[in-house]
């Protein structure tokens, strides 16, 4: 027997579990609750009943009571703040599960929510997105917008920071009720929300809230890109007029040169532009989807035109950053080759001078050898004549006489001979003593020690003065 599959009727909506992996989203919430959600004691929620009343909840019991007793019909806005960037959302896990259960929020909302929370580093750009779901008369939309704001921290060179805003919207066609959950509505966004409420002669509509969110994510990109464009123009201009070769010693005027830090700065700009390219493109995609589903009006076209304009500027800056980076790499490489050539020339010059020194040393060595040979000959001649000279001088002093008349010949020593011997040894000892004394190190001599001590005392006295 063959069974033929029949097409589903329009009213036969597939269950949520067929579309979404509910186990995955439950595990995702459990895994991220610690760094995304605050404890019960830090709960801070604001709920705006458009045209009626504003509520603040600091305890989940207050929220439970409100949800059980409320009879409000219309547009409801729930603000979930974040104290500062990369901090947790001011909603507890119990309160979040209560809102999900009460409003029957579709699971894809958790993908947007988990893009927030405490981080030790920048979160991935892949988090978030734009999701839509229709379940009977209830339509749901959730998306994550990223925007640029000035952080106001003067100690940082870069004055801009990337912020994000999560938006959830549920519309019930049967009851006409609209529910918004805004994750991390910045102070500037809340100020604009108050201004819009005061300026309108009617109540806020869902369209107004979407327009406000998209508007807040679009206009600051112009000034953010202008900031980086100015930085890039300065670096490229420096590369265009920089000196390629090293400055000569005779040059007195300062010259501009490209350093490796300049190349790093261009790479930083290139990284910022790649990030901006993804974010602006993602925001433009969200704007296009919202136009197709909810906001088919001229205001959304204005936002799309601005996103497209800034996207083209990002592409232009990326191309300029790549060309500037290539130019700087060429300059640095050429300077490296030029330095290598100069080093090679210096090495050749040093080798030439070393060769000249070596030849001079050879000449000095040969001359020293000739001098040594001459000195050796003189020493031999002195050795021959010195004994004869000594004997002749000794005999001429009269201390020793030769009696040639006697037979055999005899030598007669004078009585003063001992004086000669004593004085000879005495002066020999004095001579050797003076030589030993003068040949000792300078630090050992007592008068030199005293001079060093006096100089040290004078230096200490001058330091104290």
C-alpha positions, 0 to 999 in steps of 0.5 A: 500500500502506497501512502501519498503525502498531502500538502499542509494546509495553511492552518497546519503550523509545524510545532516549534520543536520541528523548527528549533532545537529546543534542547540546544537552546536550553543548554545554551541558556544554562551555559551562558546564564552565569556570565550573561545574567545577574543574581536575583539581588541585582535585578533591574528591569523597567517596563513601559506600558505605552500610554499608561504607566511605567514600572520598575522591578528589582525583585522577581516576585514583583515581576511575577505579581505584575504578569499575573495581575496585568490587564494591559492591552497595547504596546509594552516595552521591557528595558533590560539594561547593562551597567557598562560594556561587557557586563551582565544584563540586569535580569536574573535567570528566573525573571528571564524564564518567566518572561519567556514562558509568559510571552511564549518567546521563540527560542531564537531570541536566546541567540541574540541574548547570548551575544551580551554578558561579561567577557574577558575578550571581544565576542565573536561577530557571528553572534546575534543576527536577525530571526523571524517566526510566525506561529498562527496569529503571533509573529515574532522578530528578534535582531541584534544591531551594532552601533558606534558611540564615543566612550568619553575616556580621555586616556584612550587614543581611540575615542569610539567603541562598538555597542550593541542593541538587542531587539525582540518584537512580538505582535499578536494580530488577534489582540493587537498587543505588541511586546518589545524586549530591548537588551542593553538600551544605552543611555543615549537610546533611552534619551531619544526614546523619551524625546520621541514620546514627548514630541509625538502627539500620539502614542508610540507605535511598534513602527516608531520603536523599530525606526528608533533602533535602526536610526540609532545604529546608522548615523554615527558610522559616518563620523567613525569612518571619518575619524579613521579616514583622517588617521589613514590620510596622515599615514599615507601622506607621511609615506608619500613624502618620507625619505627612502634612504637613511639621512646622510651625516651632512644633512641638517634638516629633519626628514620624515621616515616610515617606521614599523610602528606606522605600518602597524597603525595601518594594519590596525585601521585595516582591522577596524575597517574589516570589522566595520565592513561586517557590522555595516553589512549586517545592519544593512541586511537587518534593515532590508529584512525589516523593510520587507516584513514590517517597515516598507516606508521611506524612512527605512529606505533612508536608513538603507541608503545611509548604510550603503553609502557607509559600506562603500566608504568602508570598501574605499578605506580598505582599498586605501589601507591595503595600498598604503600598507603595500607602499610602506612595506616597499619603503621599509624593505628598500630601506632594509636593502639600503642598510644592508648595502651600506653595511656591506660597504662598511664591512668592505672598508673595514676589511681593507683597513684591516688588510692595511693594518696587517701589512703594517704589522708585517713590516713592523715585525720584520723591522723588529726582527732586524733590530733583534738581530742587530741587538744580538750582534751588539750583545755578542761584541759587548760580551767579548769586549766587556771582560777585557774592559773590566780587567783593564779598568780594574788594573788601572785603579791600583788595587792590583799590581803585577810584579814582573820582576819576581820569578815567577810573576806575582800579583800584589793586592793593595790594603784598600782592596776591601773598601772597593769590594764593600762599596761595590756590593753596597751600591749593588744592593741599593741599585736593586732595591730602588729597582724593586721599589719603583717596579711595584704597582702604583696602588701599593706605594704609600704616597699614592695611597694617600693621594687617592684618599685625599681625592676621594674625600674631596669628591665626597665633600663636593657632592655634599655641597 
